[in-house]
Amino acid sequence: MTQAAKLRALLAQDTCHIMPCCFDALSAKLIAQEGYDLTFMSGFATSAARIGAPDLGLMSYGEVLDQARNISDAVSIPLIGDGDTGYGNAMNVKRTVRGFGRAGCAAVMIEDQLAPKRCGHTPGKAVVDRAEAFDRIRAAVDAREELRAEGGDILILARTDSRHEHGLREALARAEEFAKLGADILFVEAPKTEAEMREICAAVPLPQMANIVEGGETPDLPNAVLHDIGYSIAAYPLSLMAVAMQAMLGCLQQMRTDQRSELMAFDELRARIGFEDYYTASSRYASSKRET
């Protein structure tokens, strides 16, 4: 079963899948090891982890694709890649979608922000006009169909950030057109109330994704409530990054006084990274014999 097929099967279930978001291969492995069904490569967290910079359009297509390829190689659960604005015009969008599909992603997100894009819960967001927004999704769907004709596959997650600048009516109009153009999943970013979230999910009969940024604009509701509202996926883009940064700062501050934060046991650390798996697999090759 392809990764895209796995994701379609998950979306067909009557549940709201909790989706912790990753930023590198290790964080993705931990998500998979803890039994989650899918993950998303958070642009915010990936930009912080890879280049130590904010998610303001500073990473190139090549850098993002390389990170997606590393993550998809490390896990067997479906990965949704962050394709941002597609990195140019409609033809760039097609290249982006095909690239993410060949990198092993189950889906790719394409959004309608004006480049350079910004994190969906930060100031200064602006979107392109409807014609350009629709062209991006039209091109993404065309690229998906071309991949299928070649034996590949990928889903299109269509995102609109127009709620921020133009209000909910515009966001719903764009989402409805994205669905007509053939998008597989919809993502209306940053609704401000539960009532808005319910209106979004009721408007278009496609799987919908909620983006739960702790401290952001969208209400942080329990998973059961998100399922009742109609969401198929609840993405948590910053939870792992935030807790990791907090733990690293605590450790660094304690080291000055010869202390250590609570650490993962060395044996477990090695096992989760994959040392034991490597030794087991390499044991059949005499030239890779493990030294005792």
Backbone bond lengths (Angstrom), bond angles and torsions (degrees), N, CA, C in turn:
res aa  C-N    CA-C-N  psi(-1)  N-CA   C-N-CA  omega(-1)  CA-C   N-CA-C  phi
1 M - - - 1.466 - - 1.534 109.21 -
2 T 1.334 116.90 131.82 1.458 120.40 178.11 1.526 110.35 -70.90
3 Q 1.317 115.25 162.78 1.463 119.09 177.13 1.526 111.09 -62.22
4 A 1.334 116.72 -37.90 1.464 119.90 177.33 1.524 110.70 -63.09
5 A 1.340 117.16 -41.27 1.469 120.97 178.50 1.523 110.72 -64.71
6 K 1.335 117.11 -39.00 1.465 120.39 176.37 1.531 110.34 -59.94
7 L 1.328 115.97 -42.73 1.459 119.75 -178.91 1.524 111.00 -67.23
8 R 1.330 117.31 -40.86 1.469 119.65 177.02 1.529 110.86 -59.46
9 A 1.324 116.69 -40.77 1.461 120.57 179.71 1.533 110.50 -64.23
10 L 1.311 117.25 -39.96 1.458 120.46 177.85 1.526 110.87 -64.58
11 L 1.320 116.76 -41.97 1.459 120.81 -178.13 1.521 112.44 -68.47
12 A 1.333 117.08 -21.78 1.460 121.33 178.69 1.526 111.86 -77.52
13 Q 1.333 117.60 -13.60 1.460 121.21 -179.43 1.528 110.62 -76.94
14 D 1.304 115.47 148.64 1.468 121.37 179.87 1.524 109.24 -86.21
15 T 1.314 115.43 72.55 1.460 121.38 -179.43 1.516 109.41 -158.32
16 C 1.325 115.46 165.08 1.464 120.89 171.00 1.522 106.89 -107.34
17 H 1.316 116.08 110.47 1.459 121.15 -176.33 1.527 110.60 -75.85
18 I 1.322 115.55 125.23 1.468 120.09 173.39 1.524 107.53 -74.25
19 M 1.329 116.99 124.36 1.462 121.78 -174.76 1.526 110.63 -123.40
20 P 1.349 117.52 88.84 1.464 118.71 171.48 1.532 108.52 -63.07
21 C 1.315 116.40 139.46 1.464 119.75 -177.18 1.526 110.29 -99.42
22 C 1.316 114.12 143.57 1.468 121.43 -177.38 1.524 109.97 -103.11
23 F 1.336 114.29 172.38 1.467 119.18 175.81 1.524 111.79 -137.94
24 D 1.332 116.73 -8.19 1.460 121.16 175.81 1.520 108.21 -158.70
25 A 1.331 116.24 -179.47 1.461 119.87 -176.27 1.525 111.93 -64.99
26 L 1.339 118.16 -37.25 1.451 120.85 -177.94 1.521 111.49 -67.13
27 S 1.319 117.39 -46.16 1.468 119.31 179.27 1.520 110.54 -63.29
28 A 1.329 117.72 -36.07 1.464 120.80 176.76 1.525 111.05 -65.19
29 K 1.341 117.53 -40.15 1.464 120.64 178.66 1.522 111.01 -62.62
30 L 1.316 117.49 -40.66 1.459 120.37 178.77 1.526 111.15 -63.61
31 I 1.325 116.52 -41.02 1.468 120.88 177.53 1.521 110.11 -60.01
32 A 1.325 116.88 -45.95 1.466 120.77 -179.97 1.527 110.89 -66.55
33 Q 1.333 116.90 -41.12 1.464 120.29 -179.39 1.524 112.11 -63.38
34 E 1.315 116.79 -29.28 1.456 120.54 179.01 1.526 113.20 -86.74
35 G 1.328 116.71 7.64 1.451 120.58 169.76 1.504 117.12 87.91
36 Y 1.315 118.55 13.56 1.466 119.84 176.93 1.530 109.37 -76.31
37 D 1.323 115.74 149.26 1.466 120.89 -171.17 1.521 114.04 -84.68
38 L 1.321 117.79 -19.58 1.458 120.88 -176.71 1.519 109.21 -161.11
39 T 1.337 115.65 166.53 1.453 120.46 177.08 1.526 109.85 -147.33
40 F 1.306 114.79 166.80 1.473 123.27 -178.59 1.521 107.24 -130.84
41 M 1.313 116.80 137.21 1.460 120.86 176.60 1.527 108.68 -84.27
42 S 1.325 115.72 97.59 1.461 121.67 -177.14 1.524 111.27 -64.20
43 G 1.325 116.57 122.95 1.455 119.89 178.16 1.518 112.13 -63.45
44 F 1.330 116.70 -40.23 1.465 121.83 178.75 1.525 110.03 -58.94
45 A 1.339 116.24 -53.21 1.460 120.75 -176.15 1.520 112.15 -70.32
46 T 1.332 116.83 -36.72 1.463 120.39 -179.93 1.519 111.40 -66.11
47 S 1.323 116.74 -41.31 1.458 120.04 177.71 1.521 110.67 -62.00
48 A 1.335 116.08 -41.02 1.459 120.00 178.63 1.525 111.23 -65.03
49 A 1.340 116.34 -43.19 1.462 120.18 -175.09 1.519 112.50 -75.62
50 R 1.327 116.95 -38.64 1.465 119.38 -173.12 1.523 113.07 -84.02
51 I 1.345 116.74 -43.06 1.467 118.24 -175.61 1.530 112.62 -121.41
52 G 1.337 117.64 1.61 1.455 120.76 178.25 1.510 112.95 62.10
53 A 1.320 116.39 37.17 1.456 121.38 -176.15 1.528 110.00 -138.17
54 P 1.336 117.67 158.19 1.467 120.04 -178.59 1.519 112.35 -70.26
55 D 1.331 114.76 159.83 1.458 122.65 -178.84 1.522 109.45 -79.24
56 L 1.325 115.43 77.46 1.463 122.12 -177.99 1.525 110.52 -129.70
57 G 1.324 116.08 35.70 1.455 120.64 177.23 1.510 114.52 77.19
58 L 1.325 118.07 22.14 1.464 121.07 -176.53 1.528 113.03 -84.90
59 M 1.323 118.32 -27.26 1.465 120.24 177.91 1.523 110.34 -78.10
60 S 1.311 115.40 140.87 1.462 120.97 178.66 1.520 110.73 -83.32
61 Y 1.327 116.19 165.54 1.461 121.53 175.31 1.528 110.74 -55.30
62 G 1.323 116.68 -44.45 1.456 120.43 -177.92 1.517 112.32 -62.57
63 E 1.343 117.56 -40.40 1.465 120.89 179.07 1.524 111.09 -66.01
64 V 1.325 116.71 -43.25 1.463 120.88 -179.43 1.527 110.21 -65.72
65 L 1.329 116.75 -43.63 1.460 120.54 -179.60 1.520 110.80 -64.21
66 D 1.316 117.55 -39.65 1.459 120.84 178.62 1.524 110.58 -62.28
67 Q 1.335 116.66 -41.52 1.460 119.94 178.81 1.532 110.58 -65.66
68 A 1.331 117.02 -41.01 1.466 121.02 178.42 1.523 111.16 -62.50
69 R 1.311 116.62 -40.41 1.471 120.87 -179.91 1.535 110.29 -64.91
70 N 1.322 117.05 -42.80 1.466 120.06 178.28 1.526 111.30 -61.98
71 I 1.319 116.35 -41.29 1.461 120.29 -179.07 1.518 110.96 -68.11
72 S 1.318 117.49 -46.69 1.466 120.34 -177.60 1.527 111.28 -65.04
73 D 1.333 116.93 -29.90 1.462 120.56 176.29 1.528 112.27 -69.22
74 A 1.330 116.69 -24.51 1.464 121.07 -172.82 1.521 113.87 -89.45
75 V 1.338 118.05 -18.34 1.468 120.68 -174.55 1.522 110.49 -133.98
76 S 1.324 115.21 160.72 1.465 120.74 177.62 1.518 112.54 -107.34
77 I 1.337 118.08 -4.64 1.461 120.22 176.17 1.534 109.22 -80.80
78 P 1.332 117.80 154.76 1.463 120.17 -179.81 1.531 112.04 -60.90
79 L 1.327 114.72 137.06 1.457 123.11 177.62 1.520 109.05 -114.64
80 I 1.328 116.43 129.35 1.464 121.62 171.82 1.519 107.49 -98.39
81 G 1.321 116.80 123.30 1.454 121.95 -179.72 1.517 111.91 -92.31
82 D 1.316 116.30 150.51 1.461 122.73 179.35 1.523 109.05 -95.84
83 G 1.340 115.80 101.26 1.457 121.38 -179.22 1.513 114.00 -89.60
84 D 1.344 117.05 7.26 1.466 121.94 178.25 1.535 111.40 49.36
85 T 1.308 116.95 -131.34 1.467 121.85 -178.09 1.530 111.93 -89.01
86 G 1.332 116.96 2.32 1.464 120.48 -176.70 1.510 112.89 91.93
87 Y 1.346 116.70 -2.78 1.469 122.67 174.21 1.524 113.77 65.58
88 G 1.339 116.61 37.09 1.464 119.07 175.81 1.509 111.78 145.27
89 N 1.322 116.04 -146.78 1.463 120.01 -178.70 1.525 110.72 -83.42
90 A 1.331 116.12 -168.86 1.466 120.24 -175.43 1.522 112.24 -59.57
91 M 1.316 117.28 -35.58 1.459 119.51 179.74 1.533 110.87 -68.94
92 N 1.331 117.61 -34.33 1.463 120.67 173.81 1.524 110.72 -65.97
93 V 1.331 116.37 -37.96 1.461 120.08 177.17 1.524 110.14 -59.45
94 K 1.321 117.07 -44.16 1.467 120.11 179.27 1.531 110.52 -60.38
95 R 1.307 116.92 -43.74 1.467 120.22 179.15 1.527 110.64 -63.63
96 T 1.329 116.43 -40.46 1.458 120.86 178.91 1.521 111.19 -60.94
97 V 1.326 117.36 -47.94 1.462 121.49 -178.83 1.521 110.53 -62.48
98 R 1.326 116.79 -45.65 1.461 119.87 179.64 1.530 110.93 -63.52
99 G 1.319 116.67 -38.28 1.456 120.36 179.46 1.523 112.21 -64.58
100 F 1.313 116.58 -43.83 1.459 119.91 179.01 1.527 110.82 -67.07
101 G 1.332 116.75 -36.85 1.456 119.49 176.87 1.515 111.57 -63.17
102 R 1.302 117.69 -44.22 1.463 121.56 -179.87 1.523 111.73 -71.06
103 A 1.338 117.06 -22.06 1.464 120.72 177.68 1.526 112.08 -79.82
104 G 1.335 117.53 -6.15 1.455 120.75 176.76 1.509 115.89 101.96
105 C 1.330 117.69 8.18 1.460 120.18 179.80 1.526 110.68 -74.63
106 A 1.325 116.09 144.14 1.459 121.68 176.52 1.527 110.94 -79.23
107 A 1.336 116.35 -28.85 1.464 121.84 -179.71 1.521 108.25 -152.54
108 V 1.326 114.77 162.40 1.459 120.30 175.55 1.527 108.07 -136.28
109 M 1.314 115.85 137.45 1.454 121.54 178.04 1.521 110.46 -92.24
110 I 1.334 115.48 130.96 1.461 122.19 174.85 1.523 107.58 -124.64
111 E 1.325 116.92 130.97 1.464 120.65 -173.03 1.523 112.08 -121.63
112 D 1.337 114.66 170.88 1.475 120.49 -174.50 1.519 113.30 -106.84
113 Q 1.327 117.28 18.67 1.456 118.67 177.03 1.523 111.19 -69.83
114 L 1.322 114.32 155.72 1.455 121.82 171.17 1.523 108.23 -75.34
115 A 1.318 117.05 131.20 1.461 120.47 178.86 1.536 110.41 -75.91
116 P 1.339 118.32 143.46 1.457 126.77 -3.29 1.518 111.47 -74.53
117 K 1.338 115.53 136.22 1.461 120.74 -176.55 1.522 111.32 -70.64
118 R 1.337 114.51 168.37 1.459 121.20 178.01 1.528 109.38 -132.08
119 C 1.319 116.04 160.53 1.450 119.61 172.11 1.515 109.06 -54.81
120 G 1.327 116.91 140.13 1.459 121.76 -174.18 1.509 115.46 -65.16
121 H 1.327 118.22 -12.22 1.461 120.82 -178.22 1.524 111.13 -119.47
122 T 1.331 116.61 29.70 1.455 121.73 176.80 1.523 109.54 -123.85
123 P 1.345 118.49 160.04 1.472 121.39 -176.80 1.526 112.50 -68.72
124 G 1.332 114.80 162.46 1.451 121.27 170.84 1.510 115.83 88.20
125 K 1.334 118.04 11.04 1.463 119.68 -179.74 1.523 110.78 -70.59
126 A 1.321 115.64 144.12 1.464 121.90 172.68 1.522 107.09 -145.03
127 V 1.333 115.90 152.13 1.462 120.05 -178.74 1.522 109.85 -118.81
128 V 1.332 115.12 157.16 1.455 121.02 174.79 1.527 108.97 -74.25
129 D 1.334 116.62 169.15 1.462 118.53 178.98 1.527 110.43 -71.60
130 R 1.328 115.83 170.00 1.458 120.65 -175.43 1.527 112.05 -58.03
131 A 1.315 117.08 -42.58 1.463 119.93 -175.79 1.526 110.88 -58.97
132 E 1.329 116.31 -45.31 1.464 119.08 -179.50 1.526 110.98 -70.79
133 A 1.325 116.90 -39.28 1.461 120.52 178.29 1.527 110.52 -59.60
134 F 1.326 115.60 -44.16 1.470 118.94 -178.53 1.522 111.33 -70.25
135 D 1.334 116.47 -34.63 1.468 119.51 177.02 1.526 111.50 -62.35
136 R 1.327 116.31 -37.83 1.470 119.39 179.20 1.524 110.53 -61.08
137 I 1.319 117.24 -46.08 1.463 120.05 -178.35 1.524 110.23 -72.26
138 R 1.311 117.01 -36.23 1.478 119.72 176.18 1.529 110.11 -60.22
139 A 1.321 116.31 -43.97 1.466 120.72 179.12 1.520 111.20 -66.73
140 A 1.336 116.56 -39.00 1.464 120.13 178.93 1.527 110.93 -62.70
141 V 1.325 116.25 -42.73 1.461 120.52 179.27 1.530 110.33 -66.22
142 D 1.320 117.08 -39.83 1.473 120.08 176.54 1.524 110.84 -59.81
143 A 1.344 116.17 -42.89 1.470 119.93 179.15 1.521 111.03 -65.04
144 R 1.323 116.87 -38.59 1.470 120.08 176.09 1.521 111.28 -59.01
145 E 1.332 116.86 -44.76 1.459 120.45 -179.14 1.524 111.39 -67.36
146 E 1.331 117.55 -35.97 1.462 120.50 176.39 1.524 110.64 -64.56
147 L 1.334 117.16 -40.47 1.463 120.50 177.12 1.519 111.14 -62.09
148 R 1.322 116.37 -41.91 1.461 120.04 179.93 1.532 110.52 -62.88
149 A 1.315 116.35 -40.20 1.463 119.89 179.80 1.521 111.53 -63.36
150 E 1.333 116.12 -24.62 1.462 121.66 -179.93 1.529 112.33 -94.49
151 G 1.329 116.99 2.32 1.456 120.44 -178.86 1.511 114.97 96.14
152 G 1.332 117.80 0.86 1.458 121.71 177.29 1.517 111.05 -97.26
153 D 1.311 116.93 -172.69 1.458 120.29 179.15 1.519 109.30 -168.85
154 I 1.315 116.03 151.21 1.462 122.69 174.63 1.519 107.44 -165.71
155 L 1.332 117.21 150.27 1.453 121.96 175.22 1.526 109.42 -99.21
156 I 1.341 115.22 153.26 1.459 121.27 179.16 1.522 109.49 -107.02
157 L 1.327 115.36 118.94 1.461 122.63 173.93 1.529 106.96 -99.87
158 A 1.324 115.86 108.39 1.466 121.31 -176.08 1.528 109.85 -94.86
159 R 1.316 115.68 125.37 1.465 121.45 -175.24 1.522 110.59 -118.16
160 T 1.340 115.42 139.18 1.458 119.86 170.62 1.519 109.94 -124.59
161 D 1.327 115.37 135.99 1.462 122.96 175.59 1.526 111.40 -106.93
162 S 1.332 117.09 17.16 1.468 120.92 -173.20 1.519 113.55 -72.58
163 R 1.339 118.32 -14.84 1.477 120.53 177.14 1.514 110.48 -56.16
164 H 1.323 117.11 -39.11 1.466 122.10 -175.04 1.526 112.26 -63.01
165 E 1.302 116.70 -45.68 1.470 121.71 -171.48 1.526 113.14 -97.78
166 H 1.338 117.00 -31.30 1.464 120.17 -170.78 1.524 114.33 -122.91
167 G 1.328 118.21 -2.98 1.452 120.77 175.33 1.513 113.43 93.79
168 L 1.325 114.47 169.47 1.452 121.06 -173.84 1.520 112.97 -65.46
169 R 1.341 117.98 -36.13 1.472 119.86 -178.43 1.531 111.50 -59.26
170 E 1.311 116.01 -42.67 1.460 120.10 179.34 1.521 110.75 -67.30
171 A 1.333 116.34 -41.05 1.461 119.78 178.91 1.520 110.75 -60.98
172 L 1.321 117.67 -42.36 1.467 120.96 179.51 1.524 111.18 -66.73
173 A 1.335 117.18 -39.22 1.464 120.27 179.00 1.523 110.69 -62.59
174 R 1.323 116.45 -40.85 1.463 119.70 178.60 1.524 111.24 -68.17
175 A 1.317 116.83 -42.41 1.466 120.20 179.45 1.528 111.00 -61.54
176 E 1.315 116.79 -41.58 1.469 120.39 179.19 1.523 110.86 -62.55
177 E 1.332 117.21 -39.95 1.461 119.62 178.98 1.530 110.93 -71.40
178 F 1.317 117.75 -36.94 1.462 120.17 175.63 1.529 110.40 -56.74
179 A 1.332 116.09 -41.72 1.468 120.50 179.19 1.524 110.62 -64.21
180 K 1.321 116.97 -42.96 1.469 120.59 179.14 1.531 111.67 -63.14
181 L 1.330 116.21 -32.27 1.456 120.67 -179.22 1.528 112.57 -76.19
182 G 1.336 116.55 -12.72 1.459 119.18 175.31 1.502 116.39 113.04
183 A 1.347 118.61 11.64 1.463 120.23 176.41 1.524 109.90 -60.51
184 D 1.325 116.19 151.05 1.462 121.74 -178.61 1.529 112.79 -94.62
185 I 1.331 116.73 -33.35 1.457 123.17 -177.58 1.523 107.57 -137.01
186 L 1.329 116.97 144.84 1.463 120.98 179.84 1.523 110.62 -115.44
187 F 1.317 114.72 147.66 1.460 121.42 -179.69 1.525 107.74 -142.98
188 V 1.323 115.92 101.68 1.461 121.78 173.00 1.519 106.40 -93.73
189 E 1.320 116.03 110.05 1.467 121.83 -172.11 1.524 112.05 -78.23
190 A 1.329 114.19 140.94 1.463 125.89 167.47 1.524 116.05 61.79
191 P 1.361 118.88 47.77 1.460 118.18 166.18 1.523 108.77 -64.61
192 K 1.321 116.89 149.44 1.463 119.70 -170.84 1.531 114.15 -100.34
193 T 1.333 117.21 -14.41 1.460 119.93 -177.87 1.526 110.21 -139.94
194 E 1.323 115.81 163.25 1.459 119.70 174.72 1.516 110.70 -62.65
195 A 1.328 117.56 -35.98 1.466 120.93 178.82 1.526 110.93 -61.18
196 E 1.333 116.95 -41.40 1.462 119.84 177.06 1.522 110.98 -64.60
197 M 1.316 116.88 -39.49 1.468 120.72 179.43 1.528 110.37 -62.54
198 R 1.316 117.07 -41.03 1.468 120.53 178.24 1.524 111.03 -65.93
199 E 1.314 117.39 -39.26 1.466 120.53 179.44 1.527 110.72 -65.48
200 I 1.318 116.60 -38.98 1.465 121.02 178.87 1.522 110.54 -62.04
201 C 1.325 116.58 -49.27 1.467 120.18 -176.53 1.524 112.27 -68.46
202 A 1.318 116.92 -30.09 1.465 120.26 179.65 1.517 112.22 -77.17
203 A 1.334 117.41 -20.09 1.465 120.55 -171.42 1.515 113.64 -76.18
204 V 1.335 117.29 -35.36 1.466 120.85 -172.79 1.532 109.30 -133.06
205 P 1.343 117.85 125.24 1.474 121.00 -177.83 1.530 113.16 -82.10
206 L 1.318 116.10 59.89 1.465 122.03 174.33 1.521 108.05 -129.33
207 P 1.326 118.72 157.76 1.469 119.49 173.27 1.527 110.56 -55.94
208 Q 1.324 115.47 136.37 1.461 121.20 -176.97 1.522 109.62 -121.16
209 M 1.339 115.23 147.87 1.455 121.68 178.45 1.519 110.35 -113.68
210 A 1.327 116.42 131.14 1.459 122.40 170.68 1.520 108.52 -97.26
211 N 1.326 115.70 141.93 1.469 121.30 -179.20 1.519 107.77 -114.15
212 I 1.328 116.48 106.59 1.460 120.68 -174.37 1.527 109.67 -101.56
213 V 1.313 115.16 100.73 1.464 122.23 177.67 1.525 107.03 -100.36
214 E 1.329 117.17 112.12 1.455 119.89 179.61 1.535 109.16 -58.84
215 G 1.340 116.09 121.00 1.456 120.79 -176.81 1.518 113.01 88.82
216 G 1.338 117.59 0.08 1.463 121.65 179.73 1.521 112.65 -88.57
217 E 1.331 116.21 -163.09 1.457 121.47 -172.88 1.523 113.70 -84.06
218 T 1.322 118.35 -27.45 1.457 121.67 -176.13 1.531 110.44 -84.47
219 P 1.336 117.86 135.39 1.470 120.24 179.64 1.533 111.51 -57.16
220 D 1.325 116.11 135.96 1.468 122.77 178.74 1.523 107.21 -89.84
221 L 1.322 116.28 86.96 1.459 122.61 -173.70 1.527 111.15 -95.75
222 P 1.329 117.99 154.53 1.468 120.57 175.20 1.527 111.05 -60.82
223 N 1.328 115.89 153.60 1.458 120.46 -176.90 1.524 111.95 -59.70
224 A 1.335 117.66 -37.83 1.464 120.48 179.76 1.522 111.13 -61.73
225 V 1.331 116.66 -36.63 1.466 120.40 178.22 1.527 110.54 -70.26
226 L 1.315 116.82 -41.42 1.469 120.20 177.76 1.531 110.53 -60.63
227 H 1.326 116.68 -40.09 1.467 120.27 176.93 1.518 110.33 -63.87
228 D 1.325 117.46 -43.97 1.459 121.20 178.73 1.524 111.45 -62.10
229 I 1.316 116.84 -36.67 1.470 120.88 178.08 1.521 110.56 -64.20
230 G 1.338 116.96 -35.37 1.456 120.39 178.71 1.508 115.20 126.61
231 Y 1.328 118.11 7.28 1.458 120.15 -179.61 1.525 111.19 -78.15
232 S 1.335 115.12 144.46 1.464 121.69 175.39 1.522 112.24 -97.57
233 I 1.335 116.22 -24.29 1.461 121.70 -178.62 1.523 109.00 -136.61
234 A 1.324 116.26 136.02 1.464 121.81 171.17 1.520 107.81 -117.14
235 A 1.327 116.78 107.08 1.459 122.27 -177.85 1.524 110.03 -89.97
236 Y 1.330 114.93 137.10 1.462 121.68 176.51 1.530 107.31 -120.91
237 P 1.345 117.20 87.70 1.472 120.80 -167.83 1.511 115.72 -73.93
238 L 1.338 118.27 -22.09 1.463 118.91 -172.25 1.520 114.11 -120.77
239 S 1.319 118.26 -2.01 1.473 120.27 -174.39 1.519 111.84 -58.47
240 L 1.338 117.22 -50.66 1.463 119.63 -177.74 1.525 111.80 -68.40
241 M 1.324 117.16 -40.59 1.461 120.30 178.23 1.525 111.16 -62.64
242 A 1.329 116.70 -43.49 1.464 120.35 -177.25 1.522 111.51 -66.40
243 V 1.330 116.80 -43.66 1.468 118.99 -178.71 1.529 110.44 -70.93
244 A 1.328 117.67 -34.25 1.462 120.64 178.03 1.528 110.99 -66.45
245 M 1.328 116.88 -44.56 1.462 120.14 178.72 1.522 111.12 -62.87
246 Q 1.347 116.08 -41.53 1.466 119.48 179.78 1.525 110.77 -62.70
247 A 1.345 116.38 -42.92 1.470 120.28 -179.73 1.521 111.21 -66.79
248 M 1.324 117.57 -40.74 1.465 120.15 -179.86 1.520 111.48 -65.71
249 L 1.334 117.25 -40.61 1.464 119.85 177.58 1.524 111.02 -63.12
250 G 1.345 116.44 -42.13 1.457 119.39 178.87 1.511 111.77 -61.53
251 C 1.328 116.94 -42.95 1.457 121.15 178.99 1.529 110.98 -63.23
252 L 1.314 116.18 -45.08 1.465 120.22 -178.76 1.523 111.45 -62.66
253 Q 1.325 116.15 -39.71 1.471 119.85 -179.72 1.528 111.13 -69.09
254 Q 1.353 117.53 -36.40 1.457 120.39 -179.69 1.531 112.66 -73.47
255 M 1.320 116.69 -29.64 1.467 119.55 -177.62 1.522 112.13 -61.54
256 R 1.332 117.19 -25.96 1.472 119.66 179.09 1.532 111.74 -61.62
257 T 1.336 115.98 -26.37 1.466 120.02 -178.51 1.529 110.90 -111.99
258 D 1.323 115.75 27.84 1.467 122.40 176.87 1.528 113.03 60.60
259 Q 1.309 116.31 29.22 1.459 120.97 176.04 1.530 109.36 -108.64
260 R 1.328 115.78 169.45 1.454 121.67 174.87 1.517 109.29 -136.71
261 S 1.314 116.24 142.21 1.450 120.05 170.46 1.520 108.96 -67.02
262 E 1.315 116.81 169.15 1.458 120.08 175.71 1.525 108.40 -62.21
263 L 1.332 116.97 120.95 1.454 122.01 -174.44 1.515 111.08 -107.70
264 M 1.325 116.07 151.12 1.451 120.37 169.96 1.517 108.33 -67.31
265 A 1.329 116.44 137.33 1.464 120.61 179.55 1.527 109.89 -58.68
266 F 1.319 116.33 142.23 1.465 121.26 -175.37 1.527 111.48 -57.90
267 D 1.342 117.39 -39.76 1.464 120.00 179.34 1.523 111.35 -61.97
268 E 1.331 116.24 -43.93 1.471 119.06 179.73 1.523 110.41 -67.57
269 L 1.314 117.44 -39.94 1.457 121.39 178.80 1.522 110.53 -57.38
270 R 1.334 116.08 -48.18 1.465 119.93 179.64 1.529 111.27 -62.36
271 A 1.339 116.05 -42.32 1.463 119.99 -177.79 1.521 111.10 -64.57
272 R 1.332 117.57 -43.15 1.466 120.49 -178.01 1.527 111.96 -68.41
273 I 1.307 116.75 -33.04 1.467 119.53 176.44 1.522 111.07 -71.08
274 G 1.353 116.61 -33.12 1.457 119.40 175.13 1.508 115.71 120.96
275 F 1.314 117.71 14.69 1.465 119.77 -179.03 1.524 111.61 -59.73
276 E 1.333 117.08 -48.05 1.458 120.01 -176.79 1.523 111.20 -65.25
277 D 1.333 117.48 -38.70 1.467 120.77 176.16 1.530 110.47 -60.14
278 Y 1.328 115.37 -41.19 1.459 120.17 179.20 1.532 110.44 -63.12
279 Y 1.325 116.98 -47.48 1.456 120.31 -178.82 1.528 111.04 -61.29
280 T 1.332 116.99 -40.83 1.463 120.62 179.63 1.518 110.76 -63.50
281 A 1.335 116.23 -46.49 1.463 120.06 -178.29 1.524 111.91 -67.56
282 S 1.320 117.22 -35.57 1.464 120.54 -175.61 1.525 112.90 -80.77
283 S 1.329 116.52 -11.40 1.457 119.29 -173.99 1.529 113.39 -66.73
284 R 1.329 117.36 -19.01 1.466 119.30 179.87 1.513 112.80 -81.31
285 Y 1.339 117.33 -6.46 1.465 121.78 -178.21 1.534 108.64 -110.54
286 A 1.310 116.02 118.86 1.467 120.36 -176.14 1.526 111.82 -60.17
287 S 1.315 116.44 -35.55 1.460 119.57 -177.82 1.533 112.68 -72.38
288 S 1.346 116.51 -12.26 1.470 120.40 179.96 1.520 111.79 -112.05
289 K 1.330 116.34 20.51 1.458 120.78 -175.35 1.512 110.84 -56.75
290 R 1.350 114.05 133.71 1.464 119.78 -179.39 1.530 109.58 -72.84
291 E 1.322 115.86 133.20 1.451 120.35 176.12 1.523 109.37 -78.58
292 T 1.305 117.61 135.45 1.456 121.43 179.97 1.521 110.92 -98.58
